[in-house]
Amino acid sequence: MVYLVVAFVIAMLNFFPGSYVNALFLNAFGQKGQAIITQSTLTNSMLNNQYISDYDVVVITQDDKDVVTCFSTMSVSIYPIRNEILIPPDNELFYVKYIPGCEKNFVILSDESEYGRQRIIYENQEPVIKARKQFDISPNNKAFQKEYLDALKTFVHNPINRQDSITITEYENIIKELQQAEF
């Protein structure tokens, strides 16, 4: 009976941090590969008022072996660890890490994949959008002018954002215009 109680307690303790420990382990010791979601299916189960999805995926190992596996919103391991579940879109290649011989257990490297980098760029753009709205409301407000210019410069000088060359060029032109205009 004691063993059952201990096993139950350990199982409950593993429920929440289990995927975090798995993500840390696989990121530290795993080999890099790629994967692609081939199908996502919405289930009837819910977590935090959101439906849980099941995903079919193909993991492509470093030695070009294709491994068909699956995961769900509840079982996914994502690195870096955040308080959000960032699943890549269907049919888009993304990076993973896995242990050779156990490729069905993998961690999604969200910040190294295209969808993750786009999300980071969008998050980096939010201060610019906020500052632009304030500036549009009162273009003669010196504090709003400075905040907008600083936000633009911060975005442009962040190397992560260089991937979005169109926005960088647009922001560089706005910076030149703001610096040329003498408020």
Backbone as a chain_set.jsonl record, in Angstrom:
{"seq": "MVYLVVAFVIAMLNFFPGSYVNALFLNAFGQKGQAIITQSTLTNSMLNNQYISDYDVVVITQDDKDVVTCFSTMSVSIYPIRNEILIPPDNELFYVKYIPGCEKNFVILSDESEYGRQRIIYENQEPVIKARKQFDISPNNKAFQKEYLDALKTFVHNPINRQDSITITEYENIIKELQQAEF", "coords": {"N": [[0.818, -1.195, 0.0], [1.973, 1.208, 0.745], [3.809, 1.572, -1.312], [2.097, 2.027, -3.463], [0.939, 4.477, -2.742], [3.222, 6.125, -2.689], [4.015, 5.872, -5.376], [1.781, 7.031, -6.602], [1.944, 9.679, -5.64], [4.402, 10.486, -6.746], [3.761, 10.259, -9.452], [1.823, 12.27, -9.663], [3.375, 14.501, -9.02], [5.03, 14.504, -11.229], [3.323, 15.221, -13.241], [2.966, 18.02, -13.864], [5.652, 19.32, -13.917], [6.984, 17.506, -15.528], [7.194, 17.651, -18.393], [8.751, 19.911, -18.548], [11.189, 19.181, -17.349], [11.884, 17.181, -19.136], [12.205, 18.74, -21.46], [14.415, 20.355, -20.746], [16.387, 18.362, -20.357], [16.522, 17.098, -22.937], [17.275, 19.285, -24.514], [19.799, 19.826, -23.469], [21.273, 17.421, -23.895], [20.538, 16.304, -26.316], [20.472, 15.544, -29.899], [20.386, 17.628, -32.754], [17.662, 17.945, -34.964], [15.132, 17.943, -37.511], [11.618, 18.583, -37.891], [8.208, 18.056, -38.906], [4.842, 18.917, -38.768], [2.313, 16.829, -39.717], [-0.37, 16.475, -39.471], [-2.995, 17.926, -37.612], [-5.297, 17.516, -35.001], [-8.225, 18.491, -33.49], [-9.311, 17.859, -30.23], [-11.934, 16.735, -27.981], [-11.364, 17.364, -25.428], [-10.429, 19.757, -22.887], [-8.192, 22.386, -21.815], [-7.575, 24.956, -19.682], [-9.763, 26.377, -20.78], [-9.323, 26.019, -23.502], [-9.326, 24.038, -26.383], [-7.726, 20.879, -26.533], [-5.216, 19.685, -28.703], [-4.251, 17.015, -30.891], [-1.297, 15.947, -32.469], [0.198, 14.742, -35.403], [3.399, 13.86, -36.431], [6.474, 14.041, -38.277], [9.702, 13.244, -37.586], [12.87, 14.204, -38.624], [15.903, 12.836, -38.6], [19.461, 13.393, -37.916], [20.838, 11.587, -39.472], [19.211, 11.286, -41.652], [16.944, 9.706, -41.199], [13.536, 8.988, -41.123], [11.126, 9.442, -38.709], [8.047, 8.557, -37.609], [5.781, 9.971, -35.434], [3.884, 11.197, -32.592], [2.279, 13.832, -30.691], [0.639, 15.695, -28.092], [-1.135, 18.673, -27.106], [-0.967, 18.57, -24.386], [1.251, 16.948, -23.857], [3.51, 17.949, -25.055], [6.925, 19.008, -25.358], [8.711, 21.925, -25.064], [11.326, 24.127, -25.85], [12.876, 27.283, -25.487], [11.713, 27.202, -22.077], [8.587, 28.423, -21.341], [5.688, 30.191, -20.173], [3.692, 29.422, -21.939], [2.211, 27.676, -24.669], [3.706, 26.965, -27.542], [3.089, 25.901, -30.475], [4.259, 24.783, -33.591], [3.085, 25.783, -36.901], [1.076, 23.664, -39.067], [2.647, 21.657, -41.578], [5.049, 23.095, -41.719], [8.507, 23.243, -41.537], [10.395, 22.663, -38.592], [12.764, 23.033, -35.884], [14.122, 20.48, -33.782], [15.231, 18.634, -30.863], [16.558, 15.486, -29.991], [17.163, 12.258, -28.513], [19.398, 9.954, -29.864], [18.126, 6.905, -31.061], [15.904, 7.076, -29.584], [13.982, 8.676, -30.847], [11.324, 9.388, -30.88], [10.73, 10.79, -28.654], [11.033, 14.056, -28.264], [12.135, 17.492, -28.183], [10.752, 20.611, -28.97], [12.385, 23.235, -30.519], [11.627, 26.213, -30.165], [12.486, 28.933, -30.532], [14.424, 28.756, -32.461], [13.235, 28.037, -34.764], [11.383, 28.992, -37.706], [8.722, 29.959, -37.211], [8.936, 30.625, -34.526], [10.936, 32.589, -34.495], [9.624, 34.593, -35.94], [7.588, 35.176, -34.124], [9.083, 36.262, -32.016], [10.104, 38.558, -33.266], [7.7, 39.923, -33.684], [6.926, 40.359, -31.012], [9.039, 42.023, -30.249], [8.371, 44.205, -31.71], [6.157, 45.317, -30.535], [6.615, 47.435, -28.521], [7.291, 49.524, -30.268], [4.956, 49.87, -31.743], [3.188, 50.681, -29.716], [4.461, 53.081, -28.882], [4.282, 54.493, -31.264], [1.511, 54.88, -31.506], [1.057, 56.592, -29.31], [2.616, 58.754, -30.148], [1.237, 59.476, -32.499], [-1.117, 60.44, -31.401], [-0.296, 62.74, -30.046], [1.837, 64.483, -31.555], [3.561, 66.587, -30.93], [4.41, 66.287, -28.369], [7.185, 66.076, -26.448], [8.161, 63.957, -24.863], [6.775, 61.753, -25.947], [7.801, 61.828, -28.538], [10.517, 61.239, -28.085], [10.293, 58.685, -26.887], [9.179, 57.207, -28.99], [11.189, 57.431, -30.975], [13.325, 56.216, -29.61], [12.283, 53.614, -29.284], [12.081, 52.796, -31.947], [14.817, 52.828, -32.688], [15.85, 50.908, -30.933], [14.544, 48.617, -31.872], [15.574, 48.453, -34.506], [18.315, 48.101, -34.045], [18.48, 45.64, -32.854], [19.753, 42.519, -33.403], [18.243, 40.205, -33.864], [15.959, 41.042, -35.139], [16.731, 41.586, -37.725], [16.025, 39.801, -39.66], [13.578, 40.56, -40.633], [13.663, 42.398, -43.015], [12.209, 44.283, -44.492], [10.603, 45.704, -42.641], [12.681, 46.73, -41.071], [13.971, 48.471, -42.895], [11.867, 50.273, -43.345], [11.565, 51.332, -40.741], [14.099, 52.481, -40.372], [13.971, 54.545, -42.251], [11.924, 56.095, -41.093], [13.198, 56.833, -38.735], [15.243, 58.481, -39.79], [13.637, 60.525, -40.88], [12.416, 61.536, -38.537], [14.669, 62.424, -37.149], [15.596, 64.404, -38.855], [13.525, 66.214, -38.865], [12.922, 68.973, -36.955], [11.783, 69.088, -33.911]], "CA": [[0.0, 0.0, 0.0], [2.88, 2.356, 0.807], [4.356, 1.751, -2.653], [1.059, 2.633, -4.291], [0.819, 5.889, -2.356], [4.436, 6.79, -3.163], [3.921, 5.919, -6.836], [0.747, 8.011, -6.948], [2.481, 11.019, -5.354], [5.424, 10.767, -7.761], [3.055, 10.471, -10.727], [1.196, 13.592, -9.605], [4.452, 15.491, -9.082], [5.549, 14.493, -12.592], [2.308, 15.688, -14.189], [3.214, 19.39, -14.329], [7.029, 19.642, -14.323], [7.569, 16.437, -16.335], [7.579, 18.108, -19.733], [9.83, 20.892, -18.384], [12.414, 18.416, -17.112], [12.165, 16.538, -20.414], [12.704, 19.775, -22.371], [15.77, 20.716, -20.318], [17.264, 17.219, -20.616], [16.721, 16.912, -24.375], [18.035, 20.42, -25.039], [21.182, 19.717, -23.019], [21.98, 16.224, -24.347], [20.004, 15.783, -27.563], [20.989, 15.913, -31.206], [19.462, 18.489, -33.484], [17.024, 17.428, -36.16], [14.0, 18.746, -37.958], [10.345, 17.882, -37.854], [7.101, 18.729, -39.57], [3.526, 18.416, -38.362], [1.591, 16.391, -40.903], [-1.812, 16.59, -39.232], [-3.411, 18.311, -36.26], [-6.691, 17.156, -34.772], [-8.801, 19.066, -32.283], [-10.01, 16.864, -29.43], [-13.039, 17.272, -27.185], [-10.846, 17.71, -24.104], [-10.053, 21.161, -22.764], [-7.238, 22.839, -20.819], [-7.677, 26.419, -19.586], [-10.807, 26.814, -21.723], [-8.854, 25.851, -24.87], [-9.348, 22.636, -26.777], [-6.443, 20.199, -26.678], [-5.031, 19.123, -30.033], [-3.304, 15.936, -31.117], [-0.488, 16.257, -33.641], [1.021, 13.717, -36.024], [4.619, 14.553, -36.829], [7.599, 13.268, -38.788], [10.999, 13.759, -37.139], [13.945, 13.877, -39.564], [17.123, 12.783, -37.8], [20.686, 13.841, -38.587], [21.227, 10.59, -40.474], [18.11, 11.261, -42.624], [15.941, 8.703, -40.874], [12.232, 9.584, -40.858], [10.456, 8.784, -37.598], [6.663, 9.008, -37.467], [5.393, 9.979, -34.032], [2.792, 12.12, -32.306], [2.246, 14.465, -29.382], [-0.571, 16.501, -27.899], [-0.917, 19.926, -26.397], [-0.653, 18.24, -22.991], [2.494, 16.2, -23.706], [4.586, 18.567, -25.824], [8.066, 19.627, -24.688], [9.151, 23.073, -25.861], [12.438, 24.872, -25.273], [12.983, 27.57, -24.072], [10.512, 27.002, -21.275], [7.801, 29.636, -21.116], [4.347, 29.91, -19.668], [2.798, 29.37, -23.089], [2.44, 26.519, -25.528], [3.953, 27.488, -28.883], [3.136, 24.783, -31.419], [4.461, 25.269, -34.962], [1.973, 25.532, -37.828], [1.131, 22.442, -39.878], [3.405, 21.65, -42.838], [6.197, 23.992, -41.677], [9.654, 22.606, -40.91], [10.885, 23.308, -37.376], [13.902, 22.333, -35.289], [13.891, 19.691, -32.576], [16.356, 17.855, -30.35], [16.133, 14.149, -29.597], [18.243, 11.339, -28.157], [19.449, 8.896, -30.872], [17.535, 5.65, -30.629], [14.646, 7.397, -28.894], [13.602, 9.873, -31.592], [9.918, 9.722, -30.672], [10.724, 11.752, -27.561], [11.796, 15.194, -28.754], [11.77, 18.821, -27.695], [10.648, 21.609, -30.036], [13.219, 24.416, -30.286], [10.733, 27.222, -30.739], [13.152, 30.167, -30.941], [15.299, 28.498, -33.598], [12.404, 27.739, -35.925], [10.862, 30.19, -38.364], [7.543, 30.485, -36.531], [9.387, 31.202, -33.262], [11.637, 33.852, -34.778], [8.603, 35.577, -36.309], [6.91, 35.568, -32.893], [10.01, 37.132, -31.296], [10.116, 39.846, -33.963], [6.426, 40.58, -33.385], [6.992, 40.837, -29.623], [9.967, 43.156, -30.229], [7.732, 45.32, -32.407], [5.071, 45.861, -29.723], [6.912, 48.767, -27.975], [7.263, 50.497, -31.358], [3.539, 50.105, -32.056], [2.644, 51.478, -28.609], [5.043, 54.421, -28.951], [3.737, 55.14, -32.462], [0.147, 55.31, -31.184], [1.172, 57.781, -28.461], [3.136, 59.821, -30.994], [0.162, 59.903, -33.399], [-2.096, 61.207, -30.63], [0.27, 64.05, -29.715], [3.164, 64.515, -32.175], [4.391, 67.661, -30.385], [4.819, 65.908, -27.025], [8.611, 65.705, -26.501], [8.356, 62.628, -24.272], [6.291, 60.785, -26.932], [8.76, 61.828, -29.638], [11.715, 60.518, -27.642], [9.953, 57.276, -26.687], [8.993, 56.614, -30.313], [12.497, 57.342, -31.61], [14.091, 55.2, -28.882], [11.717, 52.297, -29.601], [12.494, 52.486, -33.319], [16.256, 52.527, -32.688], [16.033, 49.632, -30.245], [14.116, 47.553, -32.785], [16.487, 48.391, -35.65], [19.643, 47.647, -33.618], [18.406, 44.278, -32.328], [20.109, 41.632, -34.519], [17.193, 39.211, -34.104], [14.958, 41.636, -36.026], [17.299, 41.77, -39.064], [15.348, 38.879, -40.569], [12.464, 41.303, -41.223], [14.361, 43.512, -43.665], [11.248, 45.3, -44.95], [10.279, 46.543, -41.486], [13.91, 47.432, -40.693], [14.135, 49.578, -43.844], [10.803, 51.231, -43.048], [11.877, 51.996, -39.473], [15.279, 53.324, -40.591], [13.49, 55.759, -42.93], [11.183, 56.899, -40.109], [14.208, 57.417, -37.84], [15.858, 59.598, -40.517], [12.647, 61.608, -40.951], [12.251, 62.124, -37.201], [15.889, 63.135, -36.783], [15.701, 65.569, -39.704], [12.503, 67.168, -38.44], [13.286, 69.581, -35.674], [10.57, 69.26, -33.125]], "C": [[0.864, 1.264, 0.0], [3.448, 2.648, -0.576], [3.338, 2.395, -3.598], [0.914, 4.113, -3.991], [2.025, 6.668, -2.869], [4.4, 6.927, -4.69], [2.895, 6.955, -7.291], [1.26, 9.431, -6.749], [3.522, 11.402, -6.401], [4.771, 11.031, -9.119], [2.403, 11.847, -10.759], [2.242, 14.701, -9.673], [5.028, 15.596, -10.486], [4.589, 15.134, -13.586], [2.635, 17.076, -14.734], [4.659, 19.642, -14.746], [7.665, 18.6, -15.237], [8.022, 16.9, -17.7], [8.691, 19.152, -19.659], [11.168, 20.192, -18.19], [12.836, 17.726, -18.407], [12.769, 17.546, -21.396], [14.138, 20.162, -22.02], [16.767, 19.602, -20.639], [17.562, 17.086, -22.107], [17.508, 18.064, -24.988], [19.515, 20.293, -24.674], [21.935, 18.563, -23.69], [21.546, 15.702, -25.716], [20.756, 16.232, -28.8], [19.926, 16.71, -31.942], [18.941, 17.786, -34.734], [15.922, 18.385, -36.582], [12.741, 17.904, -37.875], [9.31, 18.71, -38.601], [5.804, 18.087, -39.094], [2.751, 18.073, -39.623], [0.079, 16.491, -40.736], [-2.033, 17.041, -37.789], [-4.913, 18.062, -36.143], [-7.143, 17.752, -33.448], [-9.56, 17.981, -31.528], [-11.179, 17.521, -28.699], [-12.592, 17.685, -25.789], [-10.391, 19.171, -24.09], [-9.03, 21.361, -21.649], [-7.279, 24.359, -20.827], [-8.623, 26.999, -20.637], [-10.352, 26.792, -23.181], [-8.897, 24.358, -25.19], [-7.92, 22.106, -26.938], [-6.386, 19.599, -28.072], [-4.05, 17.966, -29.986], [-2.588, 16.223, -32.43], [0.254, 15.01, -34.112], [2.22, 14.435, -36.622], [5.627, 13.553, -37.386], [8.869, 13.974, -38.322], [12.051, 13.275, -38.125], [15.256, 13.971, -38.791], [18.324, 13.265, -38.602], [21.154, 12.858, -39.648], [20.093, 10.324, -41.468], [17.129, 10.114, -42.417], [14.641, 9.438, -40.552], [11.513, 8.776, -39.782], [9.065, 9.392, -37.448], [6.279, 8.887, -35.996], [4.238, 10.96, -33.832], [2.999, 12.749, -30.934], [0.931, 15.21, -29.268], [-0.192, 17.788, -27.194], [-0.48, 19.652, -24.964], [0.724, 17.594, -22.823], [3.692, 16.849, -24.388], [5.666, 19.134, -24.911], [8.59, 20.721, -25.608], [10.282, 23.769, -25.113], [12.665, 26.125, -26.094], [11.626, 27.476, -23.368], [9.863, 28.356, -21.008], [6.447, 29.217, -20.569], [3.335, 30.0, -20.805], [3.188, 28.181, -23.953], [2.512, 27.032, -26.963], [4.168, 26.331, -29.85], [3.35, 25.355, -32.823], [3.236, 25.011, -35.841], [2.169, 24.216, -38.586], [1.961, 22.699, -41.133], [4.552, 22.661, -42.879], [7.32, 23.303, -40.917], [10.067, 23.376, -39.663], [11.986, 22.438, -36.782], [13.502, 21.646, -33.997], [15.233, 19.144, -32.093], [15.796, 16.553, -29.815], [17.373, 13.352, -29.182], [18.25, 10.231, -29.216], [18.974, 7.56, -30.295], [16.201, 5.846, -29.93], [14.069, 8.678, -29.518], [12.148, 10.288, -31.386], [9.736, 10.688, -29.505], [11.623, 12.91, -27.983], [11.304, 16.478, -28.092], [11.758, 19.763, -28.897], [11.495, 22.814, -29.641], [12.515, 25.612, -30.917], [11.47, 28.459, -31.242], [14.09, 29.975, -32.125], [14.527, 28.22, -34.882], [11.785, 29.026, -36.456], [9.671, 30.789, -37.617], [7.927, 31.15, -35.204], [10.106, 32.522, -33.462], [10.648, 34.938, -35.17], [7.848, 36.08, -35.073], [7.779, 36.525, -32.084], [10.046, 38.517, -31.939], [8.832, 40.611, -33.669], [6.425, 41.136, -31.959], [7.93, 42.034, -29.5], [9.358, 44.403, -30.861], [6.645, 45.985, -31.551], [5.4, 47.214, -29.077], [6.9, 49.862, -29.041], [5.821, 50.867, -31.689], [2.903, 50.983, -30.979], [3.151, 52.915, -28.68], [4.503, 55.192, -30.159], [2.323, 55.654, -32.199], [0.168, 56.566, -30.314], [1.628, 58.979, -29.284], [2.053, 60.361, -31.925], [-0.884, 60.752, -32.672], [-1.581, 62.611, -30.367], [1.692, 64.151, -30.255], [4.09, 65.605, -31.621], [4.865, 67.375, -28.964], [6.253, 65.369, -27.093], [8.87, 64.298, -25.927], [7.907, 61.544, -25.246], [7.242, 60.687, -28.112], [9.99, 60.989, -29.278], [11.43, 59.023, -27.487], [9.807, 56.553, -28.026], [10.34, 56.414, -31.008], [13.356, 56.27, -30.934], [13.595, 53.79, -29.203], [12.122, 51.869, -31.012], [13.964, 52.069, -33.364], [16.533, 51.176, -32.031], [15.666, 48.473, -31.161], [15.127, 47.371, -33.913], [17.834, 47.793, -35.241], [19.637, 46.234, -33.033], [18.671, 43.3, -33.48], [19.052, 40.57, -34.834], [16.199, 39.727, -35.144], [15.453, 41.809, -37.451], [16.64, 40.853, -40.099], [14.189, 39.576, -41.29], [13.006, 42.573, -41.877], [13.415, 44.619, -44.133], [10.903, 46.253, -43.808], [11.5, 47.334, -41.037], [14.115, 48.646, -41.59], [13.097, 50.672, -43.573], [11.125, 52.024, -41.773], [13.105, 52.889, -39.599], [14.886, 54.623, -41.289], [12.726, 56.667, -41.972], [12.16, 57.566, -39.139], [14.865, 58.615, -38.501], [14.91, 60.794, -40.58], [12.489, 62.311, -39.609], [13.478, 62.908, -36.784], [16.078, 64.402, -37.603], [14.701, 66.653, -39.296], [12.899, 67.707, -37.065], [12.021, 69.891, -34.923], [10.788, 70.446, -32.25]], "O": [[0.537, 2.255, -0.653], [3.561, 3.806, -0.978], [3.702, 3.218, -4.438], [0.779, 4.919, -4.912], [1.868, 7.755, -3.425], [4.72, 7.988, -5.227], [3.127, 7.675, -8.262], [1.037, 10.295, -7.598], [3.518, 12.531, -6.891], [5.191, 11.93, -9.848], [2.433, 12.518, -11.79], [2.018, 15.728, -10.314], [5.47, 16.671, -10.892], [5.009, 15.548, -14.668], [2.584, 17.287, -15.946], [4.881, 20.142, -15.849], [8.795, 18.798, -15.683], [9.13, 16.573, -18.126], [9.488, 19.274, -20.589], [12.166, 20.573, -18.801], [14.023, 17.693, -18.733], [13.74, 17.233, -22.085], [14.982, 20.282, -22.908], [17.862, 19.867, -21.134], [18.724, 16.973, -22.499], [18.323, 17.847, -25.885], [20.384, 20.618, -25.483], [23.111, 18.709, -24.021], [22.136, 14.747, -26.222], [21.561, 17.162, -28.762], [18.727, 16.491, -31.77], [19.687, 17.124, -35.455], [15.809, 19.495, -36.064], [12.794, 16.676, -37.8], [9.509, 19.891, -38.884], [5.691, 16.863, -39.028], [2.555, 18.922, -40.493], [-0.663, 16.579, -41.714], [-1.346, 16.594, -36.871], [-5.686, 18.354, -37.056], [-6.513, 17.539, -32.412], [-10.365, 17.261, -32.12], [-11.378, 18.731, -28.797], [-13.363, 18.293, -25.046], [-10.023, 19.74, -25.118], [-9.0, 20.614, -20.671], [-7.043, 24.983, -21.861], [-8.307, 27.99, -21.295], [-10.939, 27.482, -24.015], [-8.543, 23.524, -24.357], [-7.031, 22.809, -27.419], [-7.38, 19.069, -28.569], [-3.14, 17.934, -29.157], [-3.202, 16.687, -33.39], [0.866, 14.306, -33.31], [2.079, 15.489, -37.242], [5.631, 12.379, -37.016], [9.086, 15.148, -38.623], [12.123, 12.085, -38.431], [15.668, 15.056, -38.379], [18.226, 13.513, -39.804], [21.799, 13.254, -40.62], [20.03, 9.246, -42.059], [16.55, 9.612, -43.38], [14.647, 10.405, -39.79], [11.317, 7.57, -39.929], [8.923, 10.588, -37.193], [6.434, 7.826, -35.391], [3.687, 11.486, -34.798], [3.788, 12.263, -30.123], [0.196, 15.338, -30.247], [0.941, 17.958, -26.744], [0.293, 20.421, -24.393], [1.309, 17.685, -21.744], [4.8, 16.321, -24.294], [5.377, 19.666, -23.84], [8.877, 20.479, -26.78], [10.207, 23.975, -23.902], [12.648, 26.04, -27.322], [10.565, 27.643, -23.97], [10.497, 29.293, -20.522], [6.117, 28.032, -20.516], [2.26, 30.579, -20.651], [4.339, 27.744, -23.963], [1.512, 27.476, -27.527], [5.286, 25.845, -30.02], [2.682, 26.319, -33.2], [2.441, 24.117, -35.551], [3.29, 23.726, -38.723], [1.976, 23.804, -41.675], [4.987, 23.047, -43.964], [7.125, 22.835, -39.795], [10.088, 24.607, -39.672], [12.124, 21.264, -37.127], [12.675, 22.139, -33.228], [16.233, 19.184, -32.81], [14.7, 16.516, -29.255], [18.5, 13.748, -29.48], [17.208, 9.619, -29.453], [19.367, 7.152, -29.203], [15.457, 4.889, -29.713], [13.718, 9.627, -28.816], [11.781, 11.424, -31.688], [8.694, 11.332, -29.389], [12.843, 12.756, -28.05], [10.213, 16.535, -27.526], [12.654, 19.714, -29.74], [11.335, 23.353, -28.546], [12.782, 25.971, -32.064], [11.108, 28.991, -32.291], [14.511, 30.958, -32.734], [15.112, 28.175, -35.964], [11.681, 30.021, -35.74], [9.619, 32.001, -37.411], [7.304, 32.133, -34.804], [9.914, 33.465, -32.695], [10.813, 36.091, -34.773], [7.511, 37.261, -34.983], [7.271, 37.496, -31.525], [10.021, 39.53, -31.24], [8.871, 41.817, -33.429], [5.974, 42.258, -31.729], [7.655, 42.959, -28.735], [9.783, 45.523, -30.577], [6.258, 47.118, -31.834], [4.535, 48.09, -29.078], [6.538, 51.002, -28.752], [5.506, 52.04, -31.89], [2.165, 51.918, -31.291], [2.371, 53.859, -28.555], [4.294, 56.403, -30.083], [1.978, 56.755, -32.628], [-0.605, 57.496, -30.544], [1.097, 60.081, -29.141], [1.956, 61.572, -32.122], [-1.463, 61.668, -33.255], [-2.342, 63.575, -30.455], [2.652, 63.933, -29.515], [5.301, 65.537, -31.834], [5.647, 68.149, -28.411], [6.507, 64.338, -27.716], [9.697, 63.55, -26.449], [8.576, 60.518, -25.37], [7.473, 59.597, -28.636], [10.44, 60.148, -30.057], [12.233, 58.189, -27.907], [10.26, 55.418, -28.176], [10.6, 55.348, -31.566], [14.039, 55.503, -31.613], [14.399, 52.874, -29.374], [12.465, 50.708, -31.237], [14.313, 51.076, -34.001], [17.352, 50.397, -32.519], [16.378, 47.471, -31.225], [15.493, 46.241, -34.235], [18.435, 47.051, -36.018], [20.703, 45.689, -32.744], [17.896, 43.255, -34.435], [18.983, 40.089, -35.965], [15.66, 38.952, -35.934], [14.657, 42.154, -38.324], [16.705, 41.128, -41.297], [13.858, 39.224, -42.422], [12.831, 43.676, -41.36], [13.806, 45.786, -44.161], [10.911, 47.47, -43.989], [11.369, 48.498, -40.658], [14.401, 49.737, -41.097], [13.426, 51.859, -43.574], [10.973, 53.245, -41.742], [13.148, 53.957, -38.987], [15.408, 55.687, -40.956], [12.869, 57.888, -42.037], [11.975, 58.725, -38.765], [15.035, 59.655, -37.866], [15.322, 61.933, -40.361], [12.435, 63.539, -39.55], [13.357, 63.947, -36.136], [16.655, 65.374, -37.114], [14.991, 67.847, -39.372], [13.173, 66.944, -36.139], [11.288, 70.825, -35.249], [9.904, 70.813, -31.475]]}, "num_chains": 1, "name": "protein.A"}
